[in-house]
Amino acid sequence: MKGDVETYHQDGEWKNKIEGETEPLGTGYATKADAAAEGRKLAIERKVEHFIRNMDGTIGERNTYTGHDPRNIPG
């Protein structure tokens, strides 16, 4: 969704961007873990979802930081 944070691999680097925008945020990262940590911070600040893609572009992890967990699981 537009405005969510996406962590992805491109041109030998891990990057973050806001979905709906074309340019990555900041500089690239050498590791997926470093990029994901920064992407997580951005998603928490913006209260949006964070998508972490695998090398092949598929979604490997998805986290919601909106404060409105769509699941209603008691206990």
C-alpha positions as CSV (number, residue, x, y, z in Angstrom):
1,M,0.0,0.0,0.0
2,K,1.2,3.5,-0.7
3,G,3.2,4.9,2.2
4,D,4.3,1.5,3.6
5,V,8.1,0.9,4.0
6,E,9.8,-1.7,1.8
7,T,13.2,-3.3,2.3
8,Y,14.6,-4.8,-0.9
9,H,17.8,-5.8,-2.7
10,Q,18.9,-3.9,-5.8
11,D,22.3,-3.4,-7.5
12,G,24.2,-5.3,-4.9
13,E,22.8,-3.4,-1.9
14,W,19.9,-3.6,0.5
15,K,17.7,-0.5,0.4
16,N,14.6,1.0,1.9
17,K,11.9,3.0,0.2
18,I,8.4,4.3,0.8
19,E,6.0,2.4,-1.4
20,G,4.6,4.7,-4.1
21,E,7.9,6.6,-4.4
22,T,10.6,5.7,-6.9
23,E,13.8,6.7,-5.0
24,P,15.3,4.7,-2.1
25,L,15.7,6.4,1.2
26,G,19.3,7.3,2.2
27,T,22.1,5.1,1.1
28,G,22.3,1.3,0.6
29,Y,23.2,-1.2,3.2
30,A,25.7,-4.1,3.0
31,T,23.4,-6.5,4.9
32,K,19.7,-7.3,4.8
33,A,19.7,-7.1,8.7
34,D,21.0,-3.5,8.7
35,A,18.5,-2.4,6.1
36,A,15.6,-4.2,7.8
37,A,16.5,-2.6,11.2
38,E,16.4,0.9,9.6
39,G,13.2,0.1,7.7
40,R,11.6,-1.2,10.9
41,K,12.3,2.1,12.6
42,L,10.8,4.1,9.7
43,A,7.7,1.9,9.7
44,I,7.2,2.3,13.5
45,E,7.6,6.1,13.2
46,R,5.2,6.3,10.3
47,K,2.8,3.8,11.8
48,V,2.6,1.7,8.6
49,E,3.5,-1.8,7.4
50,H,7.0,-3.0,6.7
51,F,7.7,-5.4,3.9
52,I,11.0,-7.2,3.8
53,R,11.7,-8.8,0.5
54,N,14.0,-11.7,-0.3
55,M,16.8,-11.5,-2.9
56,D,14.4,-12.8,-5.5
57,G,11.8,-10.1,-4.8
58,T,9.3,-12.2,-3.0
59,I,8.0,-11.0,0.4
60,G,9.9,-12.8,3.1
61,E,8.4,-10.9,6.1
62,R,5.6,-8.5,6.7
63,N,5.0,-6.5,9.9
64,T,2.3,-4.1,10.9
65,Y,3.1,-1.1,13.1
66,T,-0.2,0.7,12.8
67,G,-1.4,-0.1,16.3
68,H,-4.4,-1.7,14.8
69,D,-3.6,-5.4,14.5
70,P,-6.2,-6.9,12.1
71,R,-6.2,-10.1,14.0
72,N,-8.6,-10.4,16.9
73,I,-7.1,-13.3,18.9
74,P,-8.1,-13.5,22.5
75,G,-5.4,-14.4,25.2
